[in-house]
Each structure stands twice: as C-alpha cells, then as structure tokens.
Amino acid sequence: MKALVRWGATLGLVGSTLLGTVFIGNVPVLALPEQQIKEKLDAVPVYLITNEKGLPLSRPLPEAQNGQKSGGSVTGVYLSRQDAVAFITELRNAKGKDPKMEELVKSLQVTALPLGVIYQQLQQTKNQPNRLVFAFKPVDQELKGAMDLLRQSGQKIDQFKSVPVFAVRFAPDKGYVPIKLTANNQQLIPLFFSKQDAQGLLSQVKQKNPKADIQVIDVDGVIDTLQKKNDEWLKQVVLVPSQESREYIRTLPGNNTSKTPGNNPNNARPAAAPKK
C-alpha cells in the first residue's frame, strides 16, 4: 500500500468520538533493526479519515495531555475501514454545521496505509516539540473478545486500553504455536488482530495439546518487545490483520497474497508441538 497521508496537517474534528489508546513515539534503544520492525507492522493496514488531498482529520490536544502550550494534535487511527466509514457518515448527518464545515465534511474519505508508516512517523518525530500523536480505535468486537478471555483467565478487567492482539500457546506455561506455510515450509509465529482467527488456529492444535489457549496481548506490548528484546524467535513473528483488512488488501492493484500468512492464513498449518 502507498501512504497517501501528508503528516502534520491539522483539520478540525466535528463533534467528539471515543478513541482508544494514545500512542506517542517515545521509545528505547532497538533490539531488532528498526526497518525489520516497520516491515512486520506493514502487514497490517490501518485507516485514517482524510480530505481529498490526503490531509488527516485531527483535533487539538489539551495542554495536560502533551505538555505543550499549543500546536499539538491527535489523529484518529481505525483498525476497521467500516468503522472509519461509519464515522464519516455520522459527521455528514450531524445537524447545525457551519458552511465551511459542511464543505469539509463532503470531502472526507477513508485512506488506508500500513501500520509501519505510522510507526516510522512516530520514530522520526519523537524528539520534536509538536510530535505526532495517534489515537487508535480498535474494533469493538475484538475489545470484547479480549476482555472475555482475560476474565475467563481470572483477571478483573473493566476496560482494555490498547489494541488487542491474540497469540495461541501450546499451554499457559509453554511457547507460542508456530505455523508452517504450505508453499515453502517456512515456520512463523502468528499474532492475530482477530480473536476468530486465533480461535481457528487453537481448534487445530487443541486435540493434541488440550491445555492450549489464547493469550491476549496488545500492540503496544508487541512493539515494545520488538524494540527491547533480541530473542531469535522474534524474527519469526508475523502480524495477521483481520479478515476485513485481508479482503481489502486483496483488492489492491497488483497485489499477490498467496505467499503471505498475514493475508492468507488458510495457506498455513500448525507446526509440531515442542518435545516435552
């Protein structure tokens, strides 16, 4: 995907919306090379609301949130294109807009770009006074699924403050379930943005590994681990976008998804469990 967004421009946000975690680009020394982290994140498309020139819809940040007197802004980032489209529809149906805002709303569109591009922009602006801030809007169904799993594991949780990611383990005290691509037998460790996809892999390994389960982590934790750890298995990690996003990727001109597990998890099979 080609990034169409020109960063740093600010548009007024009509009304208000509840956005998820605020992701600010303050990061420690990297373990994996930064380019490798970006490439892993590039597998996941995210969606911004922009005007016809690709300028993102943003809103000013209060001083208490970013420690600045003025100039800071937050841009909403959606994990679901349908959610972004629904928000544009809500803005267009809002009553009492002034003429300038009416024209602005008419020009709004959904622009997709790789998550790695946002990561890269955060890295490049992390030391700037008016650094970029993104507020992620996860899919409500995935938030509910994550909280349900956490409650089933005995945790008391009323709110999940990030974008949930689902990993399948052989058991709570064992490692993640790897998959092998049927095309080249490459072994990878999938981290799913959809609970349903993780459930599909779990069902394949549950019979031979009755203690297998789904661990709920979050995208901030994934990035933090990639930045801080130097374990060999991290090179095998692949991020698997939701079915909605995989279908969107397939519509892109010249796209070939047959060899990419993130885009076609049905081409993969679980690898053997580790020896006890």
C-alpha atoms as an extended CHARMM CRD file, in Angstrom:
* protein
*
       276  EXT
         1         1  MET       CA              0.0000000000        0.0000000000        0.0000000000  PROA      1               0.0000000000
         2         2  LYS       CA              1.1260000000        3.5120000000       -0.7270000000  PROA      2               0.0000000000
         3         3  ALA       CA              0.8660000000        6.0290000000        2.0820000000  PROA      3               0.0000000000
         4         4  LEU       CA             -1.2680000000        8.9110000000        0.8540000000  PROA      4               0.0000000000
         5         5  VAL       CA             -1.2860000000       10.9210000000        4.0540000000  PROA      5               0.0000000000
         6         6  ARG       CA              0.7630000000       14.0920000000        4.3850000000  PROA      6               0.0000000000
         7         7  TRP       CA              1.6540000000       14.2650000000        8.0510000000  PROA      7               0.0000000000
         8         8  GLY       CA              1.4460000000       17.2560000000       10.3620000000  PROA      8               0.0000000000
         9         9  ALA       CA             -1.5640000000       18.9960000000        8.8200000000  PROA      9               0.0000000000
        10        10  THR       CA             -4.4680000000       19.6480000000       11.1380000000  PROA      10              0.0000000000
        11        11  LEU       CA             -8.1650000000       19.6960000000       10.3780000000  PROA      11              0.0000000000
        12        12  GLY       CA            -10.9280000000       20.4540000000       12.8400000000  PROA      12              0.0000000000
        13        13  LEU       CA            -12.8080000000       17.4800000000       14.2130000000  PROA      13              0.0000000000
        14        14  VAL       CA            -16.5830000000       17.8440000000       14.2270000000  PROA      14              0.0000000000
        15        15  GLY       CA            -18.1210000000       16.6140000000       17.4530000000  PROA      15              0.0000000000
        16        16  SER       CA            -16.2600000000       14.0490000000       19.5260000000  PROA      16              0.0000000000
        17        17  THR       CA            -15.5040000000       10.3550000000       19.3670000000  PROA      17              0.0000000000
        18        18  LEU       CA            -14.1510000000        7.8910000000       21.8780000000  PROA      18              0.0000000000
        19        19  LEU       CA            -10.7840000000        6.7560000000       20.6040000000  PROA      19              0.0000000000
        20        20  GLY       CA             -8.6080000000        4.0680000000       22.0840000000  PROA      20              0.0000000000
        21        21  THR       CA             -5.0310000000        4.1340000000       23.2730000000  PROA      21              0.0000000000
        22        22  VAL       CA             -2.9040000000        7.2140000000       22.6510000000  PROA      22              0.0000000000
        23        23  PHE       CA              0.3480000000        6.0370000000       21.1010000000  PROA      23              0.0000000000
        24        24  ILE       CA              3.2410000000        8.5080000000       21.4400000000  PROA      24              0.0000000000
        25        25  GLY       CA              6.6170000000        7.8880000000       19.8700000000  PROA      25              0.0000000000
        26        26  ASN       CA              8.9210000000        7.7460000000       22.8860000000  PROA      26              0.0000000000
        27        27  VAL       CA             10.9060000000        4.5290000000       22.5120000000  PROA      27              0.0000000000
        28        28  PRO       CA             14.0910000000        2.9560000000       23.9010000000  PROA      28              0.0000000000
        29        29  VAL       CA             17.0700000000        1.5610000000       22.0270000000  PROA      29              0.0000000000
        30        30  LEU       CA             16.0300000000       -1.0220000000       19.4500000000  PROA      30              0.0000000000
        31        31  ALA       CA             16.8960000000       -4.6960000000       19.5580000000  PROA      31              0.0000000000
        32        32  LEU       CA             15.5070000000       -5.7230000000       16.1910000000  PROA      32              0.0000000000
        33        33  PRO       CA             16.5730000000       -3.3000000000       13.4480000000  PROA      33              0.0000000000
        34        34  GLU       CA             14.0250000000       -0.5380000000       13.0520000000  PROA      34              0.0000000000
        35        35  GLN       CA             13.4270000000       -1.4540000000        9.4110000000  PROA      35              0.0000000000
        36        36  GLN       CA             12.5460000000       -5.0350000000       10.3980000000  PROA      36              0.0000000000
        37        37  ILE       CA             10.0250000000       -3.7670000000       12.9370000000  PROA      37              0.0000000000
        38        38  LYS       CA              8.4690000000       -1.5000000000       10.3180000000  PROA      38              0.0000000000
        39        39  GLU       CA              8.2550000000       -4.3570000000        7.8250000000  PROA      39              0.0000000000
        40        40  LYS       CA              6.4130000000       -6.5230000000       10.3470000000  PROA      40              0.0000000000
        41        41  LEU       CA              3.9670000000       -3.7060000000       11.0960000000  PROA      41              0.0000000000
        42        42  ASP       CA              3.4820000000       -3.0220000000        7.3810000000  PROA      42              0.0000000000
        43        43  ALA       CA              1.4730000000       -6.2530000000        7.1420000000  PROA      43              0.0000000000
        44        44  VAL       CA             -1.4080000000       -4.5370000000        8.9660000000  PROA      44              0.0000000000
        45        45  PRO       CA             -3.3980000000       -1.8070000000        7.1860000000  PROA      45              0.0000000000
        46        46  VAL       CA             -4.9230000000        0.9530000000        9.2830000000  PROA      46              0.0000000000
        47        47  TYR       CA             -7.3820000000        3.6220000000        8.2230000000  PROA      47              0.0000000000
        48        48  LEU       CA             -7.3680000000        7.3930000000        8.5970000000  PROA      48              0.0000000000
        49        49  ILE       CA            -10.0480000000        9.9170000000        7.7300000000  PROA      49              0.0000000000
        50        50  THR       CA             -8.6220000000       12.4680000000        5.2920000000  PROA      50              0.0000000000
        51        51  ASN       CA             -9.7450000000       15.1270000000        2.8520000000  PROA      51              0.0000000000
        52        52  GLU       CA             -9.3640000000       14.7780000000       -0.9180000000  PROA      52              0.0000000000
        53        53  LYS       CA             -5.7030000000       15.8710000000       -0.6580000000  PROA      53              0.0000000000
        54        54  GLY       CA             -4.8940000000       13.1610000000        1.8620000000  PROA      54              0.0000000000
        55        55  LEU       CA             -4.6100000000       15.5230000000        4.8420000000  PROA      55              0.0000000000
        56        56  PRO       CA             -5.6820000000       13.6640000000        8.0140000000  PROA      56              0.0000000000
        57        57  LEU       CA             -8.5630000000       14.7300000000       10.2030000000  PROA      57              0.0000000000
        58        58  SER       CA             -7.1320000000       15.7220000000       13.5870000000  PROA      58              0.0000000000
        59        59  ARG       CA             -8.1360000000       17.5500000000       16.7250000000  PROA      59              0.0000000000
        60        60  PRO       CA             -6.0790000000       19.7110000000       19.1080000000  PROA      60              0.0000000000
        61        61  LEU       CA             -4.6090000000       18.1090000000       22.2030000000  PROA      61              0.0000000000
        62        62  PRO       CA             -5.2740000000       19.7540000000       25.5720000000  PROA      62              0.0000000000
        63        63  GLU       CA             -2.1210000000       21.0490000000       27.2480000000  PROA      63              0.0000000000
        64        64  ALA       CA             -2.4220000000       18.4840000000       30.0370000000  PROA      64              0.0000000000
        65        65  GLN       CA             -2.1300000000       15.6280000000       27.5490000000  PROA      65              0.0000000000
        66        66  ASN       CA              1.0420000000       16.6000000000       25.7350000000  PROA      66              0.0000000000
        67        67  GLY       CA              2.7180000000       19.2480000000       27.8950000000  PROA      67              0.0000000000
        68        68  GLN       CA              2.6440000000       21.8050000000       25.0980000000  PROA      68              0.0000000000
        69        69  LYS       CA              1.1730000000       25.2850000000       25.1080000000  PROA      69              0.0000000000
        70        70  SER       CA             -0.2710000000       24.9060000000       21.6300000000  PROA      70              0.0000000000
        71        71  GLY       CA              0.1640000000       23.1930000000       18.2970000000  PROA      71              0.0000000000
        72        72  GLY       CA             -0.1950000000       19.5610000000       19.3420000000  PROA      72              0.0000000000
        73        73  SER       CA             -2.8880000000       17.4280000000       17.7490000000  PROA      73              0.0000000000
        74        74  VAL       CA             -4.1410000000       13.8570000000       17.7770000000  PROA      74              0.0000000000
        75        75  THR       CA             -5.1220000000       11.8660000000       14.7090000000  PROA      75              0.0000000000
        76        76  GLY       CA             -7.5990000000        9.0170000000       14.9020000000  PROA      76              0.0000000000
        77        77  VAL       CA             -6.4390000000        5.6760000000       13.5050000000  PROA      77              0.0000000000
        78        78  TYR       CA             -9.0510000000        2.9910000000       12.8490000000  PROA      78              0.0000000000
        79        79  LEU       CA             -8.3750000000       -0.7420000000       12.7420000000  PROA      79              0.0000000000
        80        80  SER       CA            -11.5820000000       -1.2230000000       10.7340000000  PROA      80              0.0000000000
        81        81  ARG       CA            -12.3360000000        0.5390000000        7.4710000000  PROA      81              0.0000000000
        82        82  GLN       CA            -16.0450000000        0.0470000000        8.1320000000  PROA      82              0.0000000000
        83        83  ASP       CA            -15.7360000000        1.9210000000       11.4330000000  PROA      83              0.0000000000
        84        84  ALA       CA            -13.9990000000        4.8250000000        9.6860000000  PROA      84              0.0000000000
        85        85  VAL       CA            -16.7060000000        4.9570000000        7.0120000000  PROA      85              0.0000000000
        86        86  ALA       CA            -19.3860000000        4.9120000000        9.7160000000  PROA      86              0.0000000000
        87        87  PHE       CA            -17.7680000000        7.8810000000       11.4580000000  PROA      87              0.0000000000
        88        88  ILE       CA            -17.7400000000        9.9080000000        8.2300000000  PROA      88              0.0000000000
        89        89  THR       CA            -21.4370000000        9.1100000000        7.8020000000  PROA      89              0.0000000000
        90        90  GLU       CA            -22.0690000000       10.2960000000       11.3590000000  PROA      90              0.0000000000
        91        91  LEU       CA            -20.2970000000       13.5830000000       10.6500000000  PROA      91              0.0000000000
        92        92  ARG       CA            -22.2560000000       14.1410000000        7.4480000000  PROA      92              0.0000000000
        93        93  ASN       CA            -25.5430000000       13.5190000000        9.2390000000  PROA      93              0.0000000000
        94        94  ALA       CA            -24.7120000000       15.8930000000       12.1000000000  PROA      94              0.0000000000
        95        95  LYS       CA            -27.0300000000       18.8880000000       12.3400000000  PROA      95              0.0000000000
        96        96  GLY       CA            -26.0780000000       22.5500000000       12.6410000000  PROA      96              0.0000000000
        97        97  LYS       CA            -22.7400000000       22.5320000000       10.7990000000  PROA      97              0.0000000000
        98        98  ASP       CA            -21.4690000000       25.8910000000        9.5280000000  PROA      98              0.0000000000
        99        99  PRO       CA            -20.9500000000       26.2630000000        5.7290000000  PROA      99              0.0000000000
       100       100  LYS       CA            -17.1650000000       25.7550000000        5.8760000000  PROA      100             0.0000000000
       101       101  MET       CA            -17.5490000000       22.6070000000        7.9260000000  PROA      101             0.0000000000
       102       102  GLU       CA            -20.2780000000       21.4170000000        5.5780000000  PROA      102             0.0000000000
       103       103  GLU       CA            -17.8480000000       21.6340000000        2.6530000000  PROA      103             0.0000000000
       104       104  LEU       CA            -15.0800000000       19.9660000000        4.6480000000  PROA      104             0.0000000000
       105       105  VAL       CA            -17.2580000000       17.0220000000        5.5730000000  PROA      105             0.0000000000
       106       106  LYS       CA            -18.2310000000       16.4970000000        1.9280000000  PROA      106             0.0000000000
       107       107  SER       CA            -14.5750000000       15.9660000000        1.0150000000  PROA      107             0.0000000000
       108       108  LEU       CA            -13.8070000000       13.3950000000        3.7000000000  PROA      108             0.0000000000
       109       109  GLN       CA            -12.6900000000        9.9220000000        2.6900000000  PROA      109             0.0000000000
       110       110  VAL       CA            -11.0410000000        6.8610000000        4.2090000000  PROA      110             0.0000000000
       111       111  THR       CA             -7.3440000000        6.4860000000        3.4270000000  PROA      111             0.0000000000
       112       112  ALA       CA             -5.5150000000        3.2370000000        4.1670000000  PROA      112             0.0000000000
       113       113  LEU       CA             -1.8300000000        2.9680000000        4.9530000000  PROA      113             0.0000000000
       114       114  PRO       CA              0.4520000000        0.4060000000        6.6150000000  PROA      114             0.0000000000
       115       115  LEU       CA              0.7830000000        0.4740000000       10.3900000000  PROA      115             0.0000000000
       116       116  GLY       CA              4.5360000000        0.5640000000        9.8030000000  PROA      116             0.0000000000
       117       117  VAL       CA              4.2300000000        4.0200000000        8.2520000000  PROA      117             0.0000000000
       118       118  ILE       CA              2.7060000000        5.3560000000       11.4670000000  PROA      118             0.0000000000
       119       119  TYR       CA              5.4770000000        3.6930000000       13.4580000000  PROA      119             0.0000000000
       120       120  GLN       CA              8.0690000000        5.2970000000       11.1840000000  PROA      120             0.0000000000
       121       121  GLN       CA              6.4990000000        8.7420000000       11.5410000000  PROA      121             0.0000000000
       122       122  LEU       CA              6.4720000000        8.3720000000       15.3210000000  PROA      122             0.0000000000
       123       123  GLN       CA             10.1390000000        7.4650000000       15.2910000000  PROA      123             0.0000000000
       124       124  GLN       CA             11.0290000000       10.4500000000       13.1380000000  PROA      124             0.0000000000
       125       125  THR       CA              9.1090000000       12.9740000000       15.2660000000  PROA      125             0.0000000000
       126       126  LYS       CA              9.6430000000       11.5330000000       18.7650000000  PROA      126             0.0000000000
       127       127  ASN       CA             12.0550000000       14.2950000000       19.8220000000  PROA      127             0.0000000000
       128       128  GLN       CA             10.1510000000       17.1670000000       18.2470000000  PROA      128             0.0000000000
       129       129  PRO       CA              8.1440000000       19.5550000000       20.4680000000  PROA      129             0.0000000000
       130       130  ASN       CA              4.9600000000       19.0080000000       18.4420000000  PROA      130             0.0000000000
       131       131  ARG       CA              5.4630000000       15.2970000000       17.9280000000  PROA      131             0.0000000000
       132       132  LEU       CA              2.7760000000       13.2510000000       16.2380000000  PROA      132             0.0000000000
       133       133  VAL       CA              0.1750000000       11.5730000000       18.4230000000  PROA      133             0.0000000000
       134       134  PHE       CA             -2.2240000000        8.9130000000       17.1890000000  PROA      134             0.0000000000
       135       135  ALA       CA             -5.3270000000        7.6500000000       18.9770000000  PROA      135             0.0000000000
       136       136  PHE       CA             -6.1810000000        4.1110000000       17.9340000000  PROA      136             0.0000000000
       137       137  LYS       CA             -9.8000000000        2.9750000000       17.6120000000  PROA      137             0.0000000000
       138       138  PRO       CA             -9.8580000000       -0.8250000000       17.9360000000  PROA      138             0.0000000000
       139       139  VAL       CA            -12.7370000000       -2.9370000000       16.6820000000  PROA      139             0.0000000000
       140       140  ASP       CA            -15.3840000000       -3.1730000000       19.4140000000  PROA      140             0.0000000000
       141       141  GLN       CA            -15.8790000000       -6.8960000000       18.8290000000  PROA      141             0.0000000000
       142       142  GLU       CA            -12.1630000000       -7.5610000000       19.3380000000  PROA      142             0.0000000000
       143       143  LEU       CA            -12.1090000000       -5.4800000000       22.5210000000  PROA      143             0.0000000000
       144       144  LYS       CA            -14.9990000000       -7.5100000000       23.8930000000  PROA      144             0.0000000000
       145       145  GLY       CA            -13.3110000000      -10.7530000000       22.8620000000  PROA      145             0.0000000000
       146       146  ALA       CA            -10.0840000000       -9.7320000000       24.5780000000  PROA      146             0.0000000000
       147       147  MET       CA            -11.8290000000       -8.7910000000       27.8160000000  PROA      147             0.0000000000
       148       148  ASP       CA            -13.8590000000      -12.0170000000       27.7790000000  PROA      148             0.0000000000
       149       149  LEU       CA            -10.6620000000      -14.0810000000       27.5100000000  PROA      149             0.0000000000
       150       150  LEU       CA             -8.9570000000      -12.1100000000       30.2690000000  PROA      150             0.0000000000
       151       151  ARG       CA            -11.9400000000      -12.5760000000       32.5770000000  PROA      151             0.0000000000
       152       152  GLN       CA            -12.0200000000      -16.2900000000       31.8150000000  PROA      152             0.0000000000
       153       153  SER       CA             -8.3910000000      -16.4550000000       32.9410000000  PROA      153             0.0000000000
       154       154  GLY       CA             -9.3620000000      -14.9160000000       36.2800000000  PROA      154             0.0000000000
       155       155  GLN       CA             -8.3910000000      -11.3160000000       35.6640000000  PROA      155             0.0000000000
       156       156  LYS       CA            -10.6730000000       -8.4970000000       36.7600000000  PROA      156             0.0000000000
       157       157  ILE       CA            -10.8680000000       -6.0180000000       33.9100000000  PROA      157             0.0000000000
       158       158  ASP       CA            -13.3720000000       -3.3040000000       33.0180000000  PROA      158             0.0000000000
       159       159  GLN       CA            -11.5090000000       -1.6720000000       30.1370000000  PROA      159             0.0000000000
       160       160  PHE       CA             -8.8390000000       -2.6530000000       27.6160000000  PROA      160             0.0000000000
       161       161  LYS       CA             -6.8100000000        0.4650000000       26.8560000000  PROA      161             0.0000000000
       162       162  SER       CA             -4.9990000000       -0.6300000000       23.7310000000  PROA      162             0.0000000000
       163       163  VAL       CA             -5.4120000000       -2.5840000000       20.5000000000  PROA      163             0.0000000000
       164       164  PRO       CA             -5.7480000000       -6.2840000000       21.3930000000  PROA      164             0.0000000000
       165       165  VAL       CA             -3.5810000000       -8.9190000000       19.7490000000  PROA      165             0.0000000000
       166       166  PHE       CA             -4.2000000000      -12.6510000000       20.1460000000  PROA      166             0.0000000000
       167       167  ALA       CA             -1.4870000000      -15.3180000000       20.3430000000  PROA      167             0.0000000000
       168       168  VAL       CA             -2.0200000000      -19.0910000000       20.5330000000  PROA      168             0.0000000000
       169       169  ARG       CA              0.1030000000      -21.0200000000       23.0510000000  PROA      169             0.0000000000
       170       170  PHE       CA              0.6500000000      -24.7610000000       23.4630000000  PROA      170             0.0000000000
       171       171  ALA       CA             -0.1530000000      -24.1550000000       27.1510000000  PROA      171             0.0000000000
       172       172  PRO       CA             -0.0540000000      -21.1810000000       29.5530000000  PROA      172             0.0000000000
       173       173  ASP       CA              3.4680000000      -22.2080000000       30.5940000000  PROA      173             0.0000000000
       174       174  LYS       CA              4.6830000000      -23.1110000000       27.0880000000  PROA      174             0.0000000000
       175       175  GLY       CA              5.6120000000      -21.2540000000       23.9240000000  PROA      175             0.0000000000
       176       176  TYR       CA              3.5570000000      -19.8650000000       21.0640000000  PROA      176             0.0000000000
       177       177  VAL       CA              2.2180000000      -22.1690000000       18.3700000000  PROA      177             0.0000000000
       178       178  PRO       CA              4.1650000000      -21.6760000000       15.1240000000  PROA      178             0.0000000000
       179       179  ILE       CA              2.7110000000      -22.2910000000       11.6940000000  PROA      179             0.0000000000
       180       180  LYS       CA              4.3010000000      -23.6150000000        8.5280000000  PROA      180             0.0000000000
       181       181  LEU       CA              3.4660000000      -22.2560000000        5.1080000000  PROA      181             0.0000000000
       182       182  THR       CA              2.4780000000      -24.9660000000        2.6690000000  PROA      182             0.0000000000
       183       183  ALA       CA              4.2800000000      -23.0930000000       -0.1190000000  PROA      183             0.0000000000
       184       184  ASN       CA              7.8240000000      -23.0940000000        1.2830000000  PROA      184             0.0000000000
       185       185  ASN       CA              7.5740000000      -24.8180000000        4.6860000000  PROA      185             0.0000000000
       186       186  GLN       CA              8.7030000000      -21.6250000000        6.4050000000  PROA      186             0.0000000000
       187       187  GLN       CA              7.9400000000      -21.5840000000       10.1350000000  PROA      187             0.0000000000
       188       188  LEU       CA              6.3990000000      -18.4110000000       11.5590000000  PROA      188             0.0000000000
       189       189  ILE       CA              4.7250000000      -17.3130000000       14.7890000000  PROA      189             0.0000000000
       190       190  PRO       CA              1.4010000000      -15.5780000000       14.0630000000  PROA      190             0.0000000000
       191       191  LEU       CA             -0.0180000000      -12.7910000000       16.2070000000  PROA      191             0.0000000000
       192       192  PHE       CA             -3.6360000000      -12.1780000000       15.2470000000  PROA      192             0.0000000000
       193       193  PHE       CA             -5.6260000000       -8.9490000000       15.2610000000  PROA      193             0.0000000000
       194       194  SER       CA             -8.7870000000      -11.0800000000       15.2090000000  PROA      194             0.0000000000
       195       195  LYS       CA             -9.8690000000      -13.3990000000       18.0100000000  PROA      195             0.0000000000
       196       196  GLN       CA            -11.7490000000      -15.5140000000       15.4640000000  PROA      196             0.0000000000
       197       197  ASP       CA             -8.5500000000      -16.1740000000       13.5000000000  PROA      197             0.0000000000
       198       198  ALA       CA             -6.7280000000      -17.1370000000       16.7000000000  PROA      198             0.0000000000
       199       199  GLN       CA             -9.6210000000      -19.4190000000       17.6090000000  PROA      199             0.0000000000
       200       200  GLY       CA             -9.2440000000      -21.1480000000       14.2480000000  PROA      200             0.0000000000
       201       201  LEU       CA             -5.5960000000      -21.9850000000       14.9480000000  PROA      201             0.0000000000
       202       202  LEU       CA             -6.4140000000      -23.0170000000       18.5150000000  PROA      202             0.0000000000
       203       203  SER       CA             -9.0060000000      -25.5060000000       17.2850000000  PROA      203             0.0000000000
       204       204  GLN       CA             -6.3430000000      -27.1570000000       15.1080000000  PROA      204             0.0000000000
       205       205  VAL       CA             -3.9110000000      -27.7220000000       17.9780000000  PROA      205             0.0000000000
       206       206  LYS       CA             -6.3340000000      -28.3180000000       20.8590000000  PROA      206             0.0000000000
       207       207  GLN       CA             -6.8220000000      -32.0350000000       20.1980000000  PROA      207             0.0000000000
       208       208  LYS       CA             -3.1430000000      -32.8990000000       20.6240000000  PROA      208             0.0000000000
       209       209  ASN       CA             -2.4930000000      -30.0920000000       23.1090000000  PROA      209             0.0000000000
       210       210  PRO       CA             -5.5360000000      -29.9220000000       25.4220000000  PROA      210             0.0000000000
       211       211  LYS       CA             -4.0050000000      -27.1310000000       27.5130000000  PROA      211             0.0000000000
       212       212  ALA       CA             -3.5090000000      -24.8730000000       24.5080000000  PROA      212             0.0000000000
       213       213  ASP       CA             -5.0290000000      -21.4240000000       24.9150000000  PROA      213             0.0000000000
       214       214  ILE       CA             -5.1630000000      -17.8840000000       23.5360000000  PROA      214             0.0000000000
       215       215  GLN       CA             -3.0770000000      -15.2180000000       25.2230000000  PROA      215             0.0000000000
       216       216  VAL       CA             -4.2730000000      -11.6140000000       24.9940000000  PROA      216             0.0000000000
       217       217  ILE       CA             -1.5250000000       -9.0610000000       24.4960000000  PROA      217             0.0000000000
       218       218  ASP       CA             -1.6360000000       -5.6080000000       22.9210000000  PROA      218             0.0000000000
       219       219  VAL       CA              0.0070000000       -3.8610000000       20.0120000000  PROA      219             0.0000000000
       220       220  ASP       CA              1.9710000000       -1.5400000000       22.3150000000  PROA      220             0.0000000000
       221       221  GLY       CA              3.4250000000       -4.5650000000       24.0930000000  PROA      221             0.0000000000
       222       222  VAL       CA              4.2950000000       -6.2340000000       20.7970000000  PROA      222             0.0000000000
       223       223  ILE       CA              6.1800000000       -3.1650000000       19.5900000000  PROA      223             0.0000000000
       224       224  ASP       CA              7.8670000000       -2.7340000000       22.9690000000  PROA      224             0.0000000000
       225       225  THR       CA              9.0790000000       -6.3510000000       22.8720000000  PROA      225             0.0000000000
       226       226  LEU       CA             10.4050000000       -5.9760000000       19.3300000000  PROA      226             0.0000000000
       227       227  GLN       CA             12.2830000000       -2.8600000000       20.4230000000  PROA      227             0.0000000000
       228       228  LYS       CA             13.7760000000       -4.2320000000       23.6390000000  PROA      228             0.0000000000
       229       229  LYS       CA             14.3320000000       -7.9510000000       23.1080000000  PROA      229             0.0000000000
       230       230  ASN       CA             16.8780000000       -9.6920000000       20.9520000000  PROA      230             0.0000000000
       231       231  ASP       CA             15.4590000000      -13.2240000000       21.0080000000  PROA      231             0.0000000000
       232       232  GLU       CA             15.8050000000      -15.2540000000       17.8290000000  PROA      232             0.0000000000
       233       233  TRP       CA             12.1090000000      -16.2500000000       17.7890000000  PROA      233             0.0000000000
       234       234  LEU       CA             11.0700000000      -12.6140000000       17.3530000000  PROA      234             0.0000000000
       235       235  LYS       CA             12.3530000000      -12.7760000000       13.7890000000  PROA      235             0.0000000000
       236       236  GLN       CA              9.6350000000      -15.3890000000       13.1360000000  PROA      236             0.0000000000
       237       237  VAL       CA              6.7890000000      -13.1980000000       14.3840000000  PROA      237             0.0000000000
       238       238  VAL       CA              4.2390000000      -12.2220000000       11.7470000000  PROA      238             0.0000000000
       239       239  LEU       CA              1.2470000000       -9.9470000000       12.3360000000  PROA      239             0.0000000000
       240       240  VAL       CA             -2.0210000000      -11.2040000000       10.8670000000  PROA      240             0.0000000000
       241       241  PRO       CA             -4.6070000000       -8.4950000000       10.0820000000  PROA      241             0.0000000000
       242       242  SER       CA             -8.3440000000       -9.0660000000       10.3900000000  PROA      242             0.0000000000
       243       243  GLN       CA            -10.3730000000      -10.7220000000        7.6570000000  PROA      243             0.0000000000
       244       244  GLU       CA            -11.8340000000       -7.3430000000        6.7040000000  PROA      244             0.0000000000
       245       245  SER       CA             -8.3470000000       -5.9360000000        6.1640000000  PROA      245             0.0000000000
       246       246  ARG       CA             -7.1600000000       -9.0410000000        4.3160000000  PROA      246             0.0000000000
       247       247  GLU       CA            -10.0710000000       -8.6610000000        1.9330000000  PROA      247             0.0000000000
       248       248  TYR       CA             -9.1560000000       -5.0170000000        1.4310000000  PROA      248             0.0000000000
       249       249  ILE       CA             -5.5250000000       -5.9420000000        0.6710000000  PROA      249             0.0000000000
       250       250  ARG       CA             -6.7010000000       -8.3870000000       -1.9920000000  PROA      250             0.0000000000
       251       251  THR       CA             -8.4410000000       -5.5320000000       -3.8290000000  PROA      251             0.0000000000
       252       252  LEU       CA             -5.2180000000       -3.5640000000       -4.2590000000  PROA      252             0.0000000000
       253       253  PRO       CA             -3.8520000000       -3.4900000000       -7.8320000000  PROA      253             0.0000000000
       254       254  GLY       CA             -1.0640000000       -5.9650000000       -8.4810000000  PROA      254             0.0000000000
       255       255  ASN       CA             -1.3490000000       -7.4920000000       -5.0280000000  PROA      255             0.0000000000
       256       256  ASN       CA             -0.1880000000      -11.0910000000       -4.5510000000  PROA      256             0.0000000000
       257       257  THR       CA             -1.2330000000      -12.5280000000       -1.1970000000  PROA      257             0.0000000000
       258       258  SER       CA             -0.7250000000      -16.2250000000       -1.7970000000  PROA      258             0.0000000000
       259       259  LYS       CA              2.6450000000      -16.3850000000       -0.0370000000  PROA      259             0.0000000000
       260       260  THR       CA              1.8430000000      -14.1260000000        2.8730000000  PROA      260             0.0000000000
       261       261  PRO       CA              0.4030000000      -15.7760000000        6.0110000000  PROA      261             0.0000000000
       262       262  GLY       CA             -0.8880000000      -12.4500000000        7.2600000000  PROA      262             0.0000000000
       263       263  ASN       CA             -3.0590000000      -12.1820000000        4.1740000000  PROA      263             0.0000000000
       264       264  ASN       CA             -3.9510000000      -15.8240000000        3.7090000000  PROA      264             0.0000000000
       265       265  PRO       CA             -3.7620000000      -17.7980000000        6.9750000000  PROA      265             0.0000000000
       266       266  ASN       CA             -5.5870000000      -20.6980000000        5.3360000000  PROA      266             0.0000000000
       267       267  ASN       CA             -2.3480000000      -21.4810000000        3.4890000000  PROA      267             0.0000000000
       268       268  ALA       CA             -0.6660000000      -22.2730000000        6.8010000000  PROA      268             0.0000000000
       269       269  ARG       CA             -0.7440000000      -25.2190000000        9.1680000000  PROA      269             0.0000000000
       270       270  PRO       CA              0.3720000000      -25.5890000000       12.7950000000  PROA      270             0.0000000000
       271       271  ALA       CA              3.9020000000      -26.8010000000       13.3080000000  PROA      271             0.0000000000
       272       272  ALA       CA              4.6010000000      -29.6980000000       15.6190000000  PROA      272             0.0000000000
       273       273  ALA       CA              4.4620000000      -29.1060000000       19.3480000000  PROA      273             0.0000000000
       274       274  PRO       CA              7.8040000000      -28.8350000000       21.1510000000  PROA      274             0.0000000000
       275       275  LYS       CA              9.1090000000      -32.0410000000       22.6630000000  PROA      275             0.0000000000
       276       276  LYS       CA              8.4500000000      -32.4310000000       26.3660000000  PROA      276             0.0000000000
